Amino acid sequence: MSARRLSRVPESGTVKIANAVSKLRSEGVDIISFSTGEPDFATPDNITQACVTSLNKHFTHYTPSVGIPELREAVAEKSRTENNIPCEAANVLVTPSKQAIFMTALAMINEGDEVILPDPSWVTYDACIRLAGGIPKYVKVSAENEYRMTPEEIAELITPATKMIFLNTPANPTGAVATEADMKGIADLAIDHDLFVMSDEVYEKIIFEGKHISIASLPGMFERTITINGMSKMYAMTGWRLGWVIAPPEIFKFLNTLQTHSLTCCTSFAQQAGVEALRGPQDSVKKMVEEFRVRRDIVMEEMAKIPTLNAPKPKGAFYIFPTYDHDISSIDLTEYLLTNAHVAVTPGSAFGPASDGHVRISYACSREDLREGMKRIGEALSKLDR
Ligand SMILES: Cc1ncc(COP(=O)(O)O)c(C=O)c1O
């Protein structure tokens, strides 16, 4: 009944767990969730107030498909000054980050094109590549390299069919942050082999050590990079569905074609609030990042007490991706922890074909829940065979 292209997209490995969480919660079981993919903070008041003002002024109609000029300008200015991306407002298309990734795949990938990306990586990349007819080619990143995807590992996978590299720094689900040397090496490969890069930078602000480098800022890269970013993680605005893509003109026009025939535009009053997010005070971002740092350190401290869990200390985002030393699949381990510890984590196998043997712990929850949840995990694992 459905289109054949959908058979290319495997069912999400997280659905079974999400269903089990809902069922247990409906039975009144106290579940601590380490599976959340969004900041647990409120959107800062100045941003919400800007939205209310916009609504009161009845700014409630279609906007240009590319976004309102003030927001495009604010994004371009932020990207030039903070990220050194040599862009203008004309390169900025306002669209939710996930939509930006979907449109990038449709705009760039032909049937049979190969796309290099890390294993593990965020679940949506694989689906978008396959829906567009492309073939994901995974670099198995290792804990020894702090889960960074190195230029040497990428070089081994390049073939005449390679079209793109998908980058994500800081990374979901590992918290890995690419180094300047990684980025320079990857840029050299892209230029030498005439490849395009999709650079997902949505966790840019949530970084504890190291420096965020936008690959589009490196010489020769702007014209071959599609940079994706957005408000969701930066300003705790996941429900607003507001982000952007920065692309050179030849690619930009195709992205806009897809936008006009799908989304039309982002929500008008959310866009005006987005201007306030970028141009207004940034102290709430700083506070949020400091809190995430404290929580990361709590998880690392608690994890050190659990002999069968191991992970490098992540430098960014709000996830930790430990290996476990038990002979069980990550889906079964996740179910075991849910049933026996009443803690929800995400199975590693959801993030790539070689990422079983890990679970993802999101620390977008309170310090108390982190301590209690890690204690429960430790107790449950101590009863599980190795
Ligand atoms: C790596 C990564 N990119 C993009 C997104 C999409 O974010 P949004 O569409 O909410 O901006 C997410 C959301 O979890 C993510 O983890």
The ligand as a Gaussian input file, in Angstrom:
#p B3LYP/6-31G(d) Opt

LIG

0 1
 C       21.963000      16.024000      16.270000
 C       20.621000      16.621000      16.141000
 N       20.355000      17.394000      15.064000
 C       19.152000      17.960000      14.881000
 C       18.136000      17.775000      15.780000
 C       16.813000      18.387000      15.473000
 O       16.499000      19.419000      16.264000
 P       15.296000      20.414000      15.965000
 O       14.625000      20.027000      14.699000
 O       14.413000      20.334000      17.131000
 O       15.951000      21.743000      15.881000
 C       18.345000      16.972000      16.918000
 C       17.258000      16.715000      17.871000
 O       17.320000      15.897000      18.760000
 C       19.623000      16.385000      17.106000
 O       19.903000      15.627000      18.174000

